[in-house]
Amino acid sequence: SGGSGHYRGGDGIIRRLRFNEPMTVTTLSSHRRVSPHGACGGDDGLPGENGVERANGLFERLSGNDQSELSEGDVFVIKTPGGGGYGAPG
């Protein structure tokens, strides 16, 4: 997920949290709509994503600043953004 460049941007990570009882989840995160910018000709990194995989298989995408009610068996998924690259690729 890191942007291309002479020095490639770092990749984001994926965290998956399964809930064993009903819970309210609140997120406060950035770079979910706007990609992290590259510098000095480097490409942008990919934006992050927040969401809930429901126990019934449906996926509900959340915005960067959001709240959701989770039930037993639901999985909260956080994909952090990649960093922008530095310097022109190649």
N, C-alpha and C positions, 0 to 999 in steps of 0.2 A: 504493500500500500504506500510505500515511500516513493516520492517523486524521483524521476531520472535526473542525472546531473553528473558532473565530473566527480562529485561526492554525492552519492545517492542518499536521499532522505531515509530516515529510520522507519521501519514497519510498525504499524499499530499491533495491538494484541486483541484477542477475543476472550472475554470472561463470560462464563455461563453459571448462573446461580439458580439452583432448583429449590423451590420453597416447599416445606413439609406441612405448612399450615397457612391459612389466609393471612395476607399481609398487604399493606399499602407501600408502594415503591414510588419514590420521588427522585427525579434526576435533575441535575444542574450541570450541564456540560456544554462545551462549545465545539465549533468546527463540525457541525452536523449538516449544515447547508452550504457553507463556504469552505472550500478546500484550503488547507494550510499552504501558503504561498511559497514557491521556490525563490531563490535569490541568485542574482548575477547570471541569469539565463537558465537556471535549474527549473525543472517542471514542478508543478504543484503536487502535493501528496493527495491521497484519496480522503474524502471526509469520513467521519465516523458514523456509527449508527447505533441506536438504542431500540430495543424491541422486547416483546414478550412472546415466547412460544407457549401457547395454551396447551393444556393437557390433552385437548381434543385434536391437536395437530395444526390449528390455525396460528398464523403469525400476525401479530399486531405491532406495527411500527410506531415508535414514539418519537416525539420531537426532542430537541436537545434539553429543553426545560419542560418537564412533563410530570404527570402523576398517573398511576394505574393501580387498580385493585387486582391482586394476584390471588389465585386459589391454590389449594394443595395440588402439587404436581406441575404447576406452571414453572417455566424457566425464564428468568430475566437475562437478556443477552446484551452485553456492552461490547461494541467494536470501536476501539479507539482510532483516531485518525492517524494516517502516516505523515511523516515530516516532509516538508518540501526539500527538493534537491538543491545543491549549491554548484554553480558553474555550469556552463553549457555541456550537454551530453556529448559523448563521443570524443 
